């Protein structure tokens, strides 16, 4: 459910800003990664992106 809410927020923000692309990155503390799902081309399919985060830890 959280994933669907984030997708809806991302799409709405993109519409408001009239942006070509919009993404929200989230932190996966367990894997020390930043992750996001972005639209792939002009389709409804989403592409998952994960990247290592060197400073991704609890304070």
Contact map, one row per residue, 1 for C-alpha under 8 A:
11111000000000000000000000000000000000000000000000000000000
11111100000000000000000000000000000000000000000000000000000
11111110000000000000000000000000000000000000000000000000000
11111111000000000000000000000000000000000000000000000000000
11111111100000000000000000000000000000000000000000000000000
01111111110000000000000100000000000000000000000000000000000
00111111111000000000000000000000000000000000000000000000000
00011111111100000000000000000000000000000000000000000000000
00001111111110000000000000000000000000000000000000000000000
00000111111111000000011100000000000000000000000000000000000
00000011111111100000010000000000000000000000000000000000000
00000001111111110000000000000000000000000000000000000000000
00000000111111111000010000000000000000000000000000000000000
00000000011111111111110000000000000000000000000000000000000
00000000001111111110000000000000000000000000000000000000000
00000000000111111110000000000000000000000000000000000000000
00000000000011111110000000000000000000000000000000000000000
00000000000001111111000000000000000000000000000000000000000
00000000000001111111110000000000000000000000000000000000000
00000000000001000111110000000000000000000000000000000000000
00000000000001000011111000000000000000000000000000000000000
00000000011011000011111100000000000001000000000000000000000
00000000010000000000111110000000000111000000000000000000000
00000100010000000000011111000000000110000000000000000000000
00000000000000000000001111100000011100000000000000000000000
00000000000000000000000111110000011100000000000000000000000
00000000000000000000000011111001111000000000000000000001000
00000000000000000000000001111111111000000000000000000001000
00000000000000000000000000111111100000000000000000000001110
00000000000000000000000000011111100000000000000000000000000
00000000000000000000000000011111100000000000000000000000000
00000000000000000000000000111111110000000000000000011111100
00000000000000000000000000111111111000000000000001111001000
00000000000000000000000011110001111100000000000001111000000
00000000000000000000000011110000111110000000000111100000000
00000000000000000000001111000000011111000000000111000000000
00000000000000000000001100000000001111100000011110000000000
00000000000000000000011000000000000111110000011110000000000
00000000000000000000000000000000000011111111111000000000000
00000000000000000000000000000000000001111111111000000000000
00000000000000000000000000000000000000111110000000000000000
00000000000000000000000000000000000000111111000000000000000
00000000000000000000000000000000000000111111100000000000000
00000000000000000000000000000000000000110111110000000000000
00000000000000000000000000000000000000110011111000000000000
00000000000000000000000000000000000011110001111100000000000
00000000000000000000000000000000000011110000111110000000000
00000000000000000000000000000000001111000000011111000000000
00000000000000000000000000000000001111000000001111100000000
00000000000000000000000000000000111100000000000111110000000
00000000000000000000000000000000111000000000000011111000000
00000000000000000000000000000001110000000000000001111100000
00000000000000000000000000000001110000000000000000111111000
00000000000000000000000000000001000000000000000000011111000
00000000000000000000000000000001000000000000000000001111100
00000000000000000000000000111001100000000000000000001111110
00000000000000000000000000001001000000000000000000000011111
00000000000000000000000000001000000000000000000000000001111
00000000000000000000000000000000000000000000000000000000111
